[in-house]
Every structure is written in structure tokens, then in C-alpha cells.
């Protein structure tokens, strides 16, 4: 990446942004690390372009803080952030005390200013009278500004209430109390995350990515049982193509979620649940629906699927799916989105012109089960990675 930056840094930044915005990366860590390298490089134009791309690549706080971590790692000898880094991060949403301290944030935006004030308010003094603070902050505000500021203040009050809460019924009421700026799972004390009542409140407004991560836990409480409100809500979200597009969910993420849900237990075996076939089928439907969100590159592709390991091991770091399932899924995604795509397999069919490989026909109308069935009928062969090219 460093060599590519030295040759054409602007194009590297453009590629990073495209992969993130077009949802072409299954995991964000690699994209964020590459962006951090661009932001910390010595070329001024590349650095400026990289910081301008920061809001597009880091779309949630988790992304921002991972980026900050990577930026510190690739510039481990640096003593501070530097003006460019402070300015870049200051342009983004700030919600963490140390980030405020390091980038020296200044703003005329009242809602954000009050948010900063809230996180600083425990440094040397204590202010618990929220109404008085609101009356001070609302001076010279328009009706829109006043409403936005009030929503921020109400959310911060709820966050503080949630932090001190020990009663599951009260926690549920806090979760359901707001129309905007909702309390989410991360705000709930760990001791209350074992409560069915609390999860019943959280699931009503849960975003798509969080819902996929917590399908098993919600099922363990019986919230996704057949004919339940949770089942109806979850399936309606999974079959909503607009929600999938807005959440920028990668198809492989949905496949991993389906396989993890079908196991009926988490990786540690500490949580178990009963599979709901309707939810499982909705996850597979969402997997195929998400193909529409993959934008074609217009380039020519030759994909070669490895059939050399009869044991079909699981993917490193993602034990829910096997290597063959991952390869078949990505081949299907590419086949549906790209017009110029040829697919072959490393197979032991000796009657072909090249005995190491064979043409592998995948139709855009195929589903994943059909592709996996075709794979199962191919004999294994030694993998010669030069064979598809020769």
C-alpha cells in the first residue's frame, strides 16, 4: 500500500473510498487501515484527499475510533496528532472525551457544543440540574435548534439514567421513551442484558447490523418464536431491500449471520436457542436481495474456485461458514453483478483440455444452494494457480 501511495496516492484514496461506499469490503478494518496509511503519508495531496474521504469511510463511531487506533499505530513515533489530523477528526462526529481533548474541538453548533459540555462537566464541578442547563443553552435559538438541542439533552439524561438503572422494567421504559436518538444495547448495564424485558424493548428500534449480531440472543429469550411480534418485525426488516441498502450490508455478512443462527448456539456454547425456519429463510432471502446493492465495476474477471481440500475447512476468523461456502457465495455475487465474468474450478476431470481446471458454469439465476450442489459434484484436484491463465 505504501508503494502504491508513493506512485499514485490520489487513486489509492479513491479506491479506498469506492470499496467502502459501494460496500465491496466484507470487513471495514482493512479499509480503515489503508486510509490511515494515506492520512499519515508524506504526500500533501494524498493526505488532504484521505482526510476529505474520512466521513464517507468512517460512517459510525466504531469506524472512527478504529481509524484513530490505526493512525496512531502507523505513526507510532509521532508525539501528537498534528494539525491535519486534528482538523480531519474535528470534522467528524465526536462522542468520546479523549478525542475532544486531543483535537481541541471548537464549535458554534449548539447541540454539539452542549454534548461537549456534558462530557466535560465532571471535570472539577458537578451539574445535575438539567432544566437550568437547558434554559441557559436555549438562548438565541431558532425553534429547530431548540428542538434538536432538547433531543440531545433528553438523550444524555436517558444515558445517565440507564447507567444507574438496576431495574429491568424501568430500563425497558427508558429504551421505549424516545421517538428520536434512541438508547441502544451499548447503553444498557451488563447486568440487565440478561433480561428478556430489556431485549424486548431494544429489538423494536434495533438497526440492521445490530439485529444480525443479536439474532441468537433474542431467540434464546423466545422473542423470535413462530407467530411472535419479534418474528414479524425481524422478517419484515430482512425482506426490506431499502433497509438492506441503507445499512450497507455486504452479502457475505448475511450469509455468515444465517449460518451462525442455524447453529443454534454461540461459539462459546454459553447461549443456545431454537431455530425459527422462517427467520432462517428470511436471512437467505436477504442474502440474495443484497446482491442488488453491489455495483458493477465493468471490468473483466476470471474466478478460480479451489476444490483441492476434501475436508473443506472453515474460514479463518469466521467459523460459521466453510471456505467453499465463502468462495461459492462470492462467485455468485460477482457473476450476478458483472457481465464479463468467467468462472473455473481446480478439478480433477481428466477429459478436459487442461486437466487441472474445468469450466464452472454459474447462472445469474442460480441460488447459493444450486452453486454448492454443482461444487459437490466436482472431484478434487491439485491446485496449480497458473493453470487458469495458461
C-alpha positions as CSV (number, residue, x, y, z in Angstrom):
1,X,0.0,0.0,0.0
2,X,2.9,2.4,0.8
3,X,4.4,1.7,-2.6
4,X,1.1,2.4,-4.3
5,X,0.7,5.6,-2.3
6,X,4.1,6.8,-3.5
7,X,3.2,6.1,-7.1
8,X,-0.4,7.4,-7.2
9,X,-1.8,8.3,-3.8
10,X,-4.9,10.1,-5.0
11,X,-6.1,7.0,-6.9
12,X,-5.4,4.9,-3.8
13,X,-7.7,7.1,-1.7
14,X,-10.3,7.0,-4.5
15,X,-10.2,3.2,-4.5
16,X,-10.4,3.0,-0.7
17,X,-13.5,5.3,-0.7
18,X,-15.2,3.3,-3.5
19,X,-14.7,0.0,-1.7
20,X,-16.2,1.4,1.4
21,X,-19.1,3.4,-0.1
22,X,-20.0,0.7,-2.6
23,X,-19.9,-1.9,0.2
24,X,-17.4,-4.1,-1.6
25,X,-15.4,-4.9,1.6
26,X,-16.8,-7.6,3.9
27,X,-14.9,-6.1,6.9
28,X,-14.1,-2.5,7.5
29,X,-10.8,-2.9,9.3
30,X,-8.6,-3.3,6.2
31,X,-10.2,-0.3,4.5
32,X,-9.7,1.8,7.6
33,X,-6.1,0.7,8.0
34,X,-5.3,1.6,4.4
35,X,-7.0,5.0,4.9
36,X,-4.8,5.6,8.0
37,X,-1.7,4.9,5.9
38,X,-2.8,7.5,3.4
39,X,-3.6,10.1,6.2
40,X,-0.2,9.6,7.7
41,X,1.8,9.6,4.4
42,X,4.2,12.4,3.4
43,X,2.4,13.4,0.2
44,X,0.3,16.5,1.0
45,X,-2.2,15.9,-1.8
46,X,-2.8,12.3,-0.8
47,X,-3.1,13.3,2.9
48,X,-5.7,16.0,2.1
49,X,-7.8,13.7,-0.1
50,X,-7.7,11.0,2.6
51,X,-9.0,13.3,5.3
52,X,-11.7,14.5,3.0
53,X,-12.8,10.9,2.5
54,X,-12.8,10.2,6.2
55,X,-16.6,11.0,6.8
56,X,-17.5,8.7,3.9
57,X,-15.4,5.8,5.1
58,X,-16.0,6.1,8.8
59,X,-19.8,6.1,9.0
60,X,-20.2,5.1,12.6
61,X,-18.2,5.9,15.8
62,X,-16.7,2.4,15.9
63,X,-15.1,3.1,12.5
64,X,-13.8,6.4,13.6
65,X,-12.1,5.0,16.7
66,X,-10.6,2.1,14.8
67,X,-9.2,4.6,12.3
68,X,-7.7,6.7,15.1
69,X,-6.1,3.5,16.6
70,X,-4.6,2.5,13.2
71,X,-3.4,6.1,12.6
72,X,-1.6,6.0,15.9
73,X,-0.1,2.6,15.1
74,X,1.3,3.6,11.7
75,X,2.7,6.8,13.2
76,X,4.0,5.3,16.5
77,X,6.9,7.7,16.7
78,X,4.7,10.8,16.5
79,X,4.2,12.7,19.7
80,X,0.8,14.3,18.9
81,X,-1.9,14.3,16.4
82,X,-0.7,17.2,14.2
83,X,-2.9,19.9,12.7
84,X,-4.1,17.9,9.7
85,X,-5.2,15.0,11.9
86,X,-6.9,17.3,14.4
87,X,-8.7,19.1,11.7
88,X,-9.8,15.9,10.0
89,X,-11.2,14.3,13.1
90,X,-12.8,17.6,14.2
91,X,-14.9,17.5,11.0
92,X,-16.4,14.2,12.2
93,X,-19.0,13.5,14.9
94,X,-17.2,13.5,18.3
95,X,-18.5,11.4,21.2
96,X,-15.5,10.4,23.2
97,X,-13.8,12.5,25.9
98,X,-10.2,11.8,24.9
99,X,-11.0,12.6,21.3
100,X,-12.3,16.0,22.4
101,X,-9.2,16.6,24.4
102,X,-6.8,15.7,21.6
103,X,-8.4,17.6,18.7
104,X,-9.3,20.8,20.8
105,X,-12.8,21.0,19.4
106,X,-14.5,24.4,19.0
107,X,-18.0,24.8,17.6
108,X,-20.9,27.2,17.3
109,X,-23.2,24.3,16.8
110,X,-25.3,24.4,20.0
111,X,-26.3,20.7,20.1
112,X,-22.7,19.5,19.6
113,X,-21.5,22.2,22.0
114,X,-23.8,21.0,24.7
115,X,-22.6,17.4,24.1
116,X,-19.0,18.5,24.6
117,X,-20.0,20.4,27.7
118,X,-21.8,17.3,29.1
119,X,-18.7,15.2,28.8
120,X,-16.5,17.9,30.4
121,X,-18.9,18.7,33.2
122,X,-17.5,16.2,35.7
123,X,-14.0,17.7,35.5
124,X,-13.9,19.7,38.7
125,X,-17.5,20.5,39.1
126,X,-20.9,18.7,39.1
127,X,-24.1,19.9,37.4
128,X,-27.2,17.8,37.9
129,X,-29.8,20.4,37.2
130,X,-30.7,19.6,33.6
131,X,-33.5,22.1,33.3
132,X,-31.3,25.0,34.3
133,X,-28.7,23.9,31.8
134,X,-31.3,23.7,29.1
135,X,-32.6,27.2,29.9
136,X,-29.1,28.6,29.6
137,X,-28.4,26.8,26.3
138,X,-31.6,27.7,24.6
139,X,-30.9,31.4,24.5
140,X,-31.0,32.9,21.0
141,X,-32.0,29.6,19.3
142,X,-34.4,29.1,16.5
143,X,-37.3,26.6,17.0
144,X,-35.4,23.9,15.0
145,X,-32.2,24.4,17.0
146,X,-34.2,24.4,20.3
147,X,-35.8,21.1,19.4
148,X,-32.6,19.5,18.3
149,X,-30.8,20.7,21.5
150,X,-33.7,19.4,23.6
151,X,-33.4,15.9,21.9
152,X,-29.7,15.8,22.7
153,X,-30.3,16.8,26.3
154,X,-33.0,14.3,26.7
155,X,-30.8,11.5,25.3
156,X,-28.0,12.4,27.6
157,X,-30.4,12.3,30.5
158,X,-31.5,8.8,29.4
159,X,-27.9,7.7,29.1
160,X,-27.2,8.8,32.6
161,X,-30.4,7.1,33.9
162,X,-29.6,3.9,32.0
163,X,-26.1,3.8,33.5
164,X,-27.5,3.9,37.1
165,X,-30.5,1.7,36.3
166,X,-30.8,-1.7,38.0
167,X,-34.5,-2.5,37.3
168,X,-35.4,-4.3,34.1
169,X,-38.9,-2.7,33.8
170,X,-37.5,0.8,34.3
171,X,-34.8,0.1,31.8
172,X,-37.4,-1.0,29.2
173,X,-39.3,2.2,29.7
174,X,-36.2,4.2,29.2
175,X,-35.5,2.3,25.9
176,X,-39.0,3.0,24.7
177,X,-39.3,6.5,25.9
178,X,-37.9,8.5,22.9
179,X,-39.0,8.9,19.3
180,X,-35.6,10.0,18.2
181,X,-32.0,9.4,19.4
182,X,-32.7,6.1,20.9
183,X,-31.0,4.2,23.8
184,X,-29.2,1.2,22.3
185,X,-27.6,-2.0,23.7
186,X,-24.3,-0.4,24.4
187,X,-26.0,2.0,26.9
188,X,-27.6,-0.8,28.9
189,X,-25.7,-2.1,32.0
190,X,-24.3,-5.6,31.5
191,X,-26.4,-7.0,34.4
192,X,-29.6,-6.1,32.5
193,X,-28.6,-7.7,29.2
194,X,-29.8,-11.0,30.7
195,X,-33.3,-9.6,30.8
196,X,-36.0,-10.6,28.3
197,X,-37.9,-7.4,29.1
198,X,-35.0,-5.2,28.1
199,X,-34.3,-7.0,24.9
200,X,-38.0,-6.8,24.0
201,X,-37.6,-3.0,24.2
202,X,-34.2,-2.9,22.3
203,X,-35.4,-5.1,19.4
204,X,-38.1,-2.6,18.4
205,X,-35.7,0.0,17.2
206,X,-32.6,-2.0,16.5
207,X,-30.6,-1.2,13.4
208,X,-29.9,-3.9,10.8
209,X,-26.2,-4.7,11.7
210,X,-27.0,-4.9,15.5
211,X,-30.0,-7.1,14.8
212,X,-27.9,-9.5,12.8
213,X,-25.4,-9.7,15.6
214,X,-28.0,-10.4,18.2
215,X,-30.4,-12.8,16.5
216,X,-29.2,-15.7,18.6
217,X,-29.5,-13.8,21.9
218,X,-33.0,-12.6,21.1
219,X,-34.0,-16.1,20.1
220,X,-32.7,-17.5,23.4
221,X,-35.4,-15.4,25.1
222,X,-38.1,-16.7,22.8
223,X,-38.5,-13.3,21.2
224,X,-38.3,-14.7,17.7
225,X,-40.6,-17.7,18.2
226,X,-43.2,-18.5,15.5
227,X,-46.2,-16.1,15.2
228,X,-44.5,-13.7,17.6
229,X,-44.1,-9.9,17.2
230,X,-40.3,-10.3,17.0
231,X,-40.6,-12.8,14.2
232,X,-42.8,-10.5,12.1
233,X,-40.5,-7.5,12.8
234,X,-37.3,-9.3,12.0
235,X,-38.6,-10.9,8.8
236,X,-40.0,-7.6,7.6
237,X,-36.6,-5.9,8.1
238,X,-34.7,-8.7,6.4
239,X,-37.0,-8.6,3.3
240,X,-36.9,-4.8,3.0
241,X,-34.4,-4.1,0.2
242,X,-34.3,-0.4,1.0
243,X,-33.2,-1.1,4.6
244,X,-30.5,-3.5,3.4
245,X,-29.2,-0.9,1.0
246,X,-29.3,1.9,3.6
247,X,-27.4,-0.3,6.1
248,X,-24.8,-1.2,3.5
249,X,-24.9,-4.8,4.5
250,X,-22.4,-7.0,2.5
251,X,-23.9,-10.2,1.1
252,X,-21.3,-12.3,2.9
253,X,-22.2,-10.7,6.2
254,X,-25.8,-12.0,5.7
255,X,-24.5,-15.5,4.8
256,X,-22.4,-15.6,8.0
257,X,-25.4,-14.4,10.0
258,X,-27.6,-17.2,8.6
259,X,-25.0,-19.9,9.3
260,X,-24.4,-18.6,12.8
261,X,-28.1,-18.5,13.5
262,X,-28.6,-22.1,12.2
263,X,-26.0,-23.5,14.6
264,X,-28.4,-22.7,17.5
265,X,-25.6,-21.7,19.8
266,X,-22.9,-19.2,20.1
267,X,-19.2,-20.0,19.5
268,X,-18.5,-20.5,23.3
269,X,-21.7,-22.6,23.8
270,X,-22.9,-20.2,26.6
271,X,-26.1,-19.2,24.7
272,X,-28.4,-21.6,23.0
273,X,-31.7,-21.2,21.1
274,X,-34.3,-22.9,19.0
275,X,-34.0,-22.1,15.3
276,X,-37.1,-20.5,13.6
277,X,-37.2,-21.7,10.0
278,X,-39.0,-18.6,8.9
279,X,-36.2,-16.4,10.2
280,X,-33.5,-18.6,8.7
281,X,-35.3,-18.5,5.3
282,X,-35.6,-14.7,5.6
283,X,-31.8,-14.5,6.2
284,X,-31.2,-16.4,3.0
285,X,-33.7,-14.2,1.1
286,X,-31.8,-11.1,2.4
287,X,-28.5,-12.6,1.2
288,X,-29.9,-12.7,-2.3
289,X,-31.6,-9.4,-2.1
290,X,-28.4,-7.7,-1.1
291,X,-26.8,-8.6,-4.4
292,X,-28.7,-5.6,-5.9
293,X,-26.6,-3.3,-3.7
294,X,-23.3,-4.5,-5.3
295,X,-22.4,-2.0,-8.1
296,X,-20.7,-3.5,-11.2
297,X,-17.1,-2.4,-11.9
298,X,-17.3,-3.1,-15.7
299,X,-14.0,-5.0,-15.5
300,X,-13.3,-8.5,-16.7
301,X,-12.9,-11.2,-14.1
302,X,-11.6,-14.8,-14.1
303,X,-12.6,-16.5,-10.9
304,X,-11.0,-19.9,-9.9
305,X,-12.5,-21.9,-7.1
306,X,-10.2,-24.2,-5.2
307,X,-11.5,-27.8,-4.9
308,X,-8.3,-29.3,-3.6
309,X,-9.2,-29.9,0.0
310,X,-11.8,-32.6,0.6
311,X,-12.1,-31.6,4.2
312,X,-13.5,-28.2,3.3
313,X,-12.1,-26.2,6.3
314,X,-13.9,-23.3,8.0
315,X,-12.9,-19.7,7.1
316,X,-10.2,-18.4,9.5
317,X,-11.8,-16.0,12.0
318,X,-15.3,-16.9,10.7
319,X,-16.1,-20.5,11.9
320,X,-19.8,-20.2,10.9
321,X,-19.0,-20.8,7.2
322,X,-16.7,-23.1,5.3
323,X,-14.1,-22.0,2.7
324,X,-16.2,-23.5,-0.1
325,X,-19.4,-21.7,1.0
326,X,-17.5,-18.4,1.1
327,X,-16.0,-19.0,-2.4
328,X,-19.3,-20.0,-3.9
329,X,-21.1,-17.0,-2.4
330,X,-18.5,-14.5,-3.7
331,X,-18.5,-16.2,-7.1
332,X,-22.3,-15.9,-7.2
333,X,-22.2,-12.3,-6.2
334,X,-19.7,-11.5,-8.9
335,X,-21.5,-13.5,-11.5
336,X,-24.7,-11.6,-10.9
337,X,-23.2,-8.1,-10.8
338,X,-20.5,-8.3,-13.5
339,X,-21.2,-9.0,-17.2
340,X,-17.7,-10.1,-18.1
341,X,-17.1,-12.9,-15.6
342,X,-15.7,-16.4,-16.3
343,X,-15.5,-19.0,-13.6
344,X,-13.4,-22.1,-13.4
345,X,-12.6,-24.7,-10.8
346,X,-9.5,-26.6,-9.8
347,X,-10.9,-30.1,-10.5
348,X,-9.6,-33.5,-11.4
349,X,-11.6,-34.0,-14.6
350,X,-9.0,-35.6,-16.9
351,X,-11.1,-35.4,-20.1
352,X,-10.7,-31.6,-20.3
353,X,-8.1,-29.8,-22.3
354,X,-6.4,-28.6,-19.1
355,X,-6.7,-31.5,-16.6
356,X,-6.0,-29.2,-13.6
357,X,-9.1,-27.0,-14.2
358,X,-12.6,-27.2,-15.6
359,X,-15.1,-24.6,-16.7
360,X,-17.6,-24.0,-13.9
361,X,-21.0,-22.7,-15.1
362,X,-22.9,-20.4,-12.7
363,X,-26.0,-18.8,-14.0
364,X,-27.2,-15.4,-12.6
365,X,-30.5,-17.2,-11.8
366,X,-28.7,-19.8,-9.6
367,X,-29.1,-19.5,-5.8
368,X,-26.3,-20.5,-3.4
369,X,-27.7,-24.0,-2.8
370,X,-27.5,-24.6,-6.6
371,X,-23.9,-23.4,-6.8
372,X,-22.9,-25.5,-3.8
373,X,-24.6,-28.6,-5.3
374,X,-22.5,-28.1,-8.5
375,X,-19.4,-27.8,-6.5
376,X,-20.1,-31.1,-4.6
377,X,-20.2,-32.9,-8.0
378,X,-16.7,-31.9,-8.9
379,X,-13.7,-34.1,-8.0
380,X,-10.8,-32.6,-6.2
381,X,-7.5,-31.8,-7.9
382,X,-4.1,-30.4,-7.1
383,X,-4.2,-26.6,-7.1
384,X,-2.0,-25.1,-9.8
385,X,-2.7,-21.4,-9.7
386,X,-1.1,-20.8,-13.1
387,X,-3.5,-23.3,-14.8
388,X,-6.4,-20.8,-15.3
389,X,-4.1,-18.3,-17.0
390,X,-2.2,-20.8,-19.2
